[in-house]
Amino acid sequence: GDVTYSVVGFMDKNKDTLFQDLKRLLYNSKNGLVKLLFPDGARALSEVTRRPPTAGFLFKNSMSDLVKQLASKEPHYIRCIKPNEEKSSSIFDKERVEHQVRYLGLLENVRVRRAGFAHRMPYDRFINRYKLLCPATWPNPRGGSPRDNCVRILQHVQLAEDCVPGKTKIFIRSPQTVFRIEELRSEKLPEVVTFLQKMVRGQQARERYRRLRAVYLIMGAYRRYKLRSYILSVIRSFQGVRQMKDLGKSVRWPAPPVVLIPFVNRLRIMHQRWRAATILSRMPAHLRAALPQKIAAFEVLNGKRANWGYPRQWKGDYLSLQEELDPPGASVSIYHDGLSTLRTSHPFGKVLFSSYIQKFNRFNKSTLRVLVVTDRFVAKLDVKKFKLLKEPIALQSVSRVSVSSDPNNLFVVHVGDNDLVTCLKNTKDEERVGELVGTLLAHYDKQQMRRPPVIVQPSLVCSLGGKSRTVRVLASPEAAQPPVFKKNGNDVDLICRQLATTVA
């Protein structure tokens, strides 16, 4: 039939670009016709400085207008069929026309449209596109034919009533159903993307874990190899140290790897402890028992006092021995009875040291007493019945200890403003100040208490009754004279004989 074309906008769409300077030039022509043809030249310069639209911009606007027009119309699909190959208007080739109609699917299309099913899609394509809408088909169908899986998807989204399955395709009646199933697919796509991201990230994390695990396995194997190599080198270096004179003290340790330095430090400590235990095992039992006390005395008296009793055997509680009692006829049982009475009134664990002492008090009196050092206090007892005379001195209240640097038994315990000034006495004339100092300090160390300072001087300063006094030691002219304290003005003199000197 006849076709009518609209020429509205035809000139605007088909005119070439003419720049403003040429328009302005032709507008200023003296020829009136030329000036009339280019009225745009009269526009102000500021209005026409904008860049002219490009071909791409014009094409975009043209396509937008075309899409708007098509959207407002109803589309019709036209199939062109050739009646003959001679391009003649009077010849109709029936077989040729049937062949074109058959292969264009016009009859099937007409039948479907007559039945109202305007949209169709093969089963495989439908499943691949919409299988994410049904758990039974996502990520892959779990059995069943493609037709059954398509029906299962439509039933899950409640759109099966508007669809009919064919032999190879699924037919959908209304476009609204197609739009709805596409909307459901669009809503499901973010979940699929999240799922894919989760799977990819999980795979990446597993791969990273496998690599890290391999790295740590290699590191562990290498560390074990280095440890074995170092231990073997240590074993080779320390073979036969038990037969060496110094038990391996002079053996040079192999240089350890950095990672094994803490372990090697512990090995060194273990070796040192083994050496010490081996050396101690070779010592006599009586020397080994008093070793902590002798070490404590050595730390504070060595080099400061010529004789502190290191070579002899230390027994501690001397008054529990019959040969130590004075007079010799005294009974050890009386001493033990006195300790039992003392333990009842002032509980303690054991006696660390006991001895006769010559004591000097704030009233300038020198008397014979018994000194008992327990694991809790220092007590003064009567020499006959071994009864407590005054309140014991707690070990925690001892501020410091002073001893003479000369070979005598002068011993001062500093407690507040009234110190305990004594001189140890025994029947064998032995130097026992070193033993008393070592016993006290070793007990402080064992109980993890603060050690009191030990002062070693020729003359000792003490406090008696709140007054500071100096104790000097004078040699006795008589060899058999027992030690005795005497007042000398504001000071105190200890008159005693010098003990035998044994340099340790």
BELMO-V332333 format. One record per helix or strand. SS is the DSSP state (hx for helix, st for strand). FROM is the first residue (numbers start at 1). LEN is the number of residues. Records with the same first field share a line. If there is no record, write none. Layout:
SS: FROM-LEN / FROM-LEN
This chain:
hx: 10-5 / 20-8 / 32-6 / 39-4 / 45-3 / 55-17 / 94-10 / 106-10 / 123-11 / 146-11 / 160-3 / 175-63 / 241-3 / 258-24 / 285-5 / 291-11 / 318-3 / 322-3 / 332-14 / 395-3 / 433-14
st: 119-4 / 163-3 / 169-4 / 317-1 / 351-10 / 366-9 / 377-5 / 388-1 / 393-2 / 400-5 / 410-5 / 420-6 / 453-5 / 460-5 / 467-9 / 484-5 / 491-6
